[in-house]
Amino acid sequence: MDKSTLKYIVKRIVMAVLTLLLIILILFTLMKFMPGSPFNVEKLSPALIARLEAKYGLDQPVFVQFFNYLKGLMVGDFGISLKLMKGIEVSSLVSSRIAISFGIGLAAAAVGTAIGVVLGIVAALHKNTFWDTLATVVAVIGVSIPSFVFALVLLLIFAVQLNILPVLYDVNTPIKSAIMPTLALSVGAIANVARFTRTEMIEVLRSDYILLAEAKGLDRGTVIRKHALRNTLVPVVTVLAPIIINLMTGSMVIEKVCGIPGLGMLLVAAIQGNDIYVVMAVAFLYSILYVVMMLIVDVLYGVIDPRIRVGKGD
């Protein structure tokens, strides 16, 4: 790794850390100024509520609470649940659901990206043919129909009619249970990636350097593999980042339809119950995922196209 590449990566990492610190501050401030309290229960007297707030340090000044929370985060302490499961550490509540939500989301992202890129390339290489039309139809359907509709269709066919997949998510058969939500979530990714890949590939194939490579006698396969594909992937990476993030953070509707005990369902329940530390933990994990993915995209830009690295360095 050369010096410019290392400098570029270090700068991106520093920016990512500063971004996360700012996100923590904003999240904490928003949660503190939200109306209501985890202890807003009719049977609790004001005196008892005051004692509970003092017990959990919620009566201290906001800046003191923030620095105490920040110190806890440094050692992996997200606090405790004040409403959903009183006294249980938030880290244990979240950790049991991370693997499920992120696993299904990552699988959907992988399936959607792989199929989408292939469809887009095939459509671009066979422009205005049956294969191009087929890819376009798939893209339109994937963008137009919500993922939960696909989930319901898959549920009806494979769980109810054929009875080869479980109706609801079963922790004892995680792989089998994840097939339907993975496929349902991947449809939108397939459509978006295919559409964007097709557009970029067509644009690249019209470029002067591609025409020059073909004029020099390089065969079509070599031109596509060594020149067209690499330059197509640079802008496609931009689209992949938000798609992967959205899929890995999970779809609350998909989790509801398929009975998946993931982070999305936990976040909804925590918001409804005003369980501040659970809300902050899940939101912060989503933020970490987003920042890390954008960091990876930035680094990939520099690896795929050194001109981007040099431009940002300047």
C-alpha positions as CSV (number, residue, x, y, z in Angstrom):
1,M,0.0,0.0,0.0
2,D,1.5,3.3,-1.1
3,K,1.7,6.4,1.1
4,S,-1.1,8.3,-0.7
5,T,-3.5,5.4,-0.3
6,L,-2.7,5.1,3.4
7,K,-3.2,8.8,4.0
8,Y,-6.5,8.7,2.1
9,I,-7.8,5.8,4.2
10,V,-6.7,7.4,7.6
11,K,-8.5,10.6,6.7
12,R,-11.7,8.7,5.9
13,I,-11.5,6.8,9.2
14,V,-11.0,10.0,11.2
15,M,-14.0,11.6,9.5
16,A,-16.1,8.4,10.2
17,V,-15.2,8.5,13.9
18,L,-16.1,12.2,14.2
19,T,-19.3,11.6,12.4
20,L,-20.3,8.9,14.9
21,L,-19.5,11.2,17.8
22,L,-21.8,13.8,16.3
23,I,-24.5,11.2,15.8
24,I,-24.3,10.1,19.4
25,L,-24.7,13.7,20.6
26,I,-27.7,14.4,18.3
27,L,-29.4,11.1,19.2
28,F,-28.9,11.7,22.9
29,T,-30.2,15.3,22.7
30,L,-33.3,14.3,20.7
31,M,-34.2,11.5,23.1
32,K,-33.8,13.8,26.1
33,F,-36.1,16.4,24.7
34,M,-38.8,14.0,23.5
35,P,-42.1,14.2,25.5
36,G,-42.9,11.5,28.0
37,S,-40.8,9.2,30.1
38,P,-40.3,5.4,30.5
39,F,-41.9,5.8,33.9
40,N,-45.1,7.5,32.7
41,V,-47.5,5.0,34.3
42,E,-50.7,6.0,36.0
43,K,-50.2,3.9,39.0
44,L,-46.8,5.5,39.8
45,S,-46.9,8.5,42.0
46,P,-44.8,11.6,41.2
47,A,-42.6,10.8,44.2
48,L,-42.0,7.2,43.0
49,I,-41.2,8.5,39.5
50,A,-38.7,10.9,41.0
51,R,-37.0,8.1,42.9
52,L,-36.8,5.9,39.8
53,E,-35.3,8.8,37.8
54,A,-32.7,9.4,40.5
55,K,-31.9,5.7,40.6
56,Y,-31.1,5.6,36.9
57,G,-29.4,9.0,36.8
58,L,-32.1,10.6,34.8
59,D,-32.4,13.6,37.2
60,Q,-28.9,14.8,36.5
61,P,-28.1,17.6,34.0
62,V,-28.2,16.6,30.4
63,F,-24.5,17.1,29.7
64,V,-23.6,14.9,32.8
65,Q,-25.9,12.2,31.5
66,F,-24.4,12.4,28.0
67,F,-20.8,12.0,29.2
68,N,-21.8,9.1,31.5
69,Y,-23.5,7.5,28.5
70,L,-20.5,8.1,26.3
71,K,-18.2,6.6,28.9
72,G,-20.4,3.5,28.9
73,L,-20.3,3.2,25.1
74,M,-16.5,3.2,25.2
75,V,-16.7,-0.1,27.1
76,G,-19.7,-1.5,25.2
77,D,-22.3,-0.6,27.8
78,F,-25.5,0.7,26.2
79,G,-27.4,1.0,29.5
80,I,-30.4,-1.0,30.6
81,S,-33.9,-1.3,29.4
82,L,-36.3,0.9,31.4
83,K,-39.6,-0.3,29.9
84,L,-39.6,-3.3,27.6
85,M,-37.6,-5.7,29.8
86,K,-36.8,-3.8,33.0
87,G,-33.3,-4.1,34.3
88,I,-32.1,-6.2,31.3
89,E,-28.9,-4.9,29.6
90,V,-29.6,-3.3,26.3
91,S,-26.6,-5.0,24.8
92,S,-28.1,-8.4,25.5
93,L,-31.4,-7.4,24.0
94,V,-29.8,-6.1,20.8
95,S,-27.1,-8.8,20.4
96,S,-29.7,-11.6,20.2
97,R,-31.4,-9.8,17.2
98,I,-28.4,-8.4,15.3
99,A,-27.4,-11.7,13.7
100,I,-31.0,-12.3,12.5
101,S,-31.7,-8.8,11.0
102,F,-28.2,-8.3,9.6
103,G,-27.9,-11.9,8.3
104,I,-31.1,-11.7,6.3
105,G,-30.3,-8.2,5.1
106,L,-26.8,-9.2,4.0
107,A,-28.0,-12.3,2.2
108,A,-30.7,-10.2,0.4
109,A,-28.0,-7.7,-0.5
110,A,-25.7,-10.4,-1.9
111,V,-28.5,-12.0,-3.9
112,G,-29.9,-8.7,-5.2
113,T,-26.4,-7.4,-6.2
114,A,-25.3,-10.5,-7.9
115,I,-28.5,-11.0,-9.9
116,G,-28.9,-7.3,-10.6
117,V,-25.4,-6.9,-12.0
118,V,-25.7,-9.9,-14.2
119,L,-29.1,-8.8,-15.5
120,G,-27.8,-5.2,-16.1
121,I,-24.8,-6.5,-18.0
122,V,-26.8,-8.9,-20.1
123,A,-29.4,-6.2,-20.9
124,A,-26.6,-3.7,-21.9
125,L,-24.8,-6.2,-24.1
126,H,-28.1,-7.2,-25.8
127,K,-29.6,-3.8,-26.1
128,N,-33.1,-3.6,-27.7
129,T,-33.4,-7.4,-27.7
130,F,-35.6,-9.9,-25.8
131,W,-33.1,-10.0,-23.0
132,D,-33.0,-6.3,-22.6
133,T,-36.8,-6.1,-22.5
134,L,-36.9,-8.9,-20.0
135,A,-34.4,-7.2,-17.7
136,T,-36.4,-3.9,-18.0
137,V,-39.7,-5.7,-17.1
138,V,-38.0,-7.3,-14.0
139,A,-36.7,-3.9,-13.0
140,V,-40.0,-2.1,-13.3
141,I,-41.8,-4.9,-11.4
142,G,-39.2,-4.8,-8.7
143,V,-39.4,-1.1,-8.2
144,S,-43.2,-0.8,-8.5
145,I,-44.3,-3.6,-6.1
146,P,-43.4,-3.4,-2.4
147,S,-41.2,-6.1,-0.9
148,F,-43.9,-7.1,1.6
149,V,-46.2,-8.0,-1.3
150,F,-43.6,-10.4,-2.6
151,A,-43.3,-11.8,0.9
152,L,-47.0,-12.5,1.1
153,V,-47.0,-14.1,-2.4
154,L,-44.0,-16.3,-1.4
155,L,-45.7,-17.1,1.9
156,L,-48.9,-18.2,0.1
157,I,-47.1,-20.3,-2.5
158,F,-44.2,-22.0,-0.5
159,A,-45.6,-22.0,3.0
160,V,-49.4,-22.4,2.6
161,Q,-49.8,-24.2,-0.7
162,L,-46.6,-26.3,-1.1
163,N,-45.8,-26.4,2.7
164,I,-42.0,-26.6,2.1
165,L,-41.1,-23.5,4.1
166,P,-42.3,-22.4,7.6
167,V,-45.1,-19.8,7.7
168,L,-43.3,-17.8,10.5
169,Y,-39.6,-17.5,11.4
170,D,-38.4,-20.4,13.4
171,V,-35.1,-19.9,15.4
172,N,-34.5,-23.7,15.2
173,T,-34.4,-23.6,11.4
174,P,-32.8,-20.2,10.7
175,I,-31.6,-20.9,7.1
176,K,-34.9,-22.4,6.0
177,S,-36.8,-19.6,7.7
178,A,-34.7,-16.9,6.1
179,I,-35.3,-18.0,2.5
180,M,-38.6,-16.2,2.0
181,P,-37.7,-12.8,3.6
182,T,-34.3,-12.9,1.8
183,L,-35.9,-13.3,-1.6
184,A,-38.6,-10.8,-0.9
185,L,-36.1,-8.1,0.3
186,S,-33.7,-8.8,-2.7
187,V,-36.3,-8.0,-5.4
188,G,-36.0,-4.3,-5.0
189,A,-32.2,-4.5,-5.0
190,I,-32.2,-6.6,-8.1
191,A,-34.4,-4.0,-9.9
192,N,-32.3,-1.0,-8.9
193,V,-28.9,-2.6,-9.5
194,A,-29.9,-4.0,-12.8
195,R,-31.3,-0.7,-14.0
196,F,-28.3,1.3,-13.0
197,T,-25.8,-1.3,-14.2
198,R,-27.5,-1.4,-17.6
199,T,-27.4,2.4,-18.0
200,E,-23.7,2.7,-16.9
201,M,-22.6,-0.3,-19.1
202,I,-24.2,1.2,-22.2
203,E,-22.6,4.6,-21.5
204,V,-19.2,2.9,-21.0
205,L,-19.5,0.8,-24.1
206,R,-20.0,4.1,-26.1
207,S,-16.8,5.6,-24.7
208,D,-13.9,6.5,-26.9
209,Y,-11.4,4.3,-25.1
210,I,-13.6,1.3,-25.6
211,L,-13.9,2.0,-29.3
212,L,-10.1,2.5,-29.4
213,A,-9.5,-0.9,-27.7
214,E,-11.8,-2.6,-30.2
215,A,-10.1,-0.8,-33.1
216,K,-6.7,-2.2,-31.9
217,G,-8.1,-5.7,-32.4
218,L,-8.9,-6.7,-28.8
219,D,-11.7,-9.3,-28.7
220,R,-15.1,-8.3,-27.3
221,G,-14.7,-10.5,-24.2
222,T,-11.4,-8.9,-23.2
223,V,-12.7,-5.4,-23.7
224,I,-15.7,-6.0,-21.5
225,R,-13.7,-7.8,-18.7
226,K,-10.7,-5.6,-18.5
227,H,-12.1,-2.2,-19.5
228,A,-15.9,-1.9,-19.5
229,L,-16.7,-3.8,-16.3
230,R,-14.2,-1.9,-14.1
231,N,-15.4,1.5,-15.2
232,T,-19.1,0.4,-14.9
233,L,-18.6,-0.7,-11.3
234,V,-17.3,2.7,-10.0
235,P,-20.7,4.5,-10.2
236,V,-22.6,1.2,-9.4
237,V,-20.8,1.2,-6.0
238,T,-22.6,4.4,-5.2
239,V,-25.9,2.8,-5.6
240,L,-25.0,-0.3,-3.7
241,A,-24.1,1.5,-0.5
242,P,-27.6,2.7,0.4
243,I,-29.2,-0.4,-0.9
244,I,-27.1,-2.7,1.3
245,I,-27.7,-0.4,4.3
246,N,-31.4,-0.4,3.8
247,L,-31.5,-4.2,3.5
248,M,-29.2,-4.9,6.4
249,T,-31.1,-2.6,8.7
250,G,-34.1,-4.8,7.9
251,S,-37.6,-4.1,6.9
252,M,-40.0,-3.7,9.8
253,V,-42.9,-4.7,7.5
254,I,-41.1,-7.9,6.3
255,E,-40.2,-8.7,9.9
256,K,-43.8,-8.4,10.9
257,V,-45.1,-10.4,8.0
258,C,-42.6,-13.3,8.5
259,G,-42.6,-13.1,12.3
260,I,-38.8,-12.3,12.4
261,P,-37.6,-11.3,15.9
262,G,-35.2,-8.7,14.5
263,L,-34.0,-5.2,15.3
264,G,-36.8,-3.5,13.4
265,M,-39.5,-5.0,15.6
266,L,-37.4,-4.1,18.7
267,L,-37.0,-0.5,17.6
268,V,-40.8,-0.1,17.1
269,A,-41.6,-1.5,20.5
270,A,-38.9,0.6,22.1
271,I,-40.3,3.8,20.5
272,Q,-43.8,3.0,21.5
273,G,-42.7,2.3,25.1
274,N,-40.3,5.3,25.2
275,D,-37.5,3.0,26.2
276,I,-34.8,5.6,25.5
277,Y,-31.7,3.5,25.8
278,V,-33.0,0.7,23.6
279,V,-34.0,3.3,20.9
280,M,-30.6,4.9,21.1
281,A,-28.7,1.6,20.9
282,V,-30.6,0.4,17.8
283,A,-30.4,3.8,16.1
284,F,-26.7,4.0,16.9
285,L,-26.1,0.6,15.5
286,Y,-27.8,1.6,12.3
287,S,-25.6,4.7,12.2
288,I,-22.5,2.7,12.6
289,L,-23.5,0.5,9.8
290,Y,-24.2,3.4,7.5
291,V,-20.9,5.2,8.3
292,V,-18.9,2.0,7.9
293,M,-20.5,1.3,4.6
294,M,-19.9,4.8,3.3
295,L,-16.3,4.4,4.5
296,I,-15.9,1.2,2.6
297,V,-17.4,2.9,-0.5
298,D,-14.9,5.7,-0.2
299,V,-12.0,3.3,0.1
300,L,-13.3,1.3,-2.8
301,Y,-13.5,4.4,-4.9
302,G,-9.8,5.0,-4.3
303,V,-8.9,1.4,-5.1
304,I,-11.1,1.0,-8.3
305,D,-10.2,4.5,-9.7
306,P,-7.0,6.1,-8.4
307,R,-8.0,9.4,-9.9
308,I,-10.7,9.8,-7.2
309,R,-8.1,9.2,-4.5
310,V,-5.8,11.8,-6.0
311,G,-8.7,14.3,-6.5
312,K,-9.9,14.0,-2.9
313,G,-6.4,14.2,-1.6
314,D,-5.9,17.5,-3.4
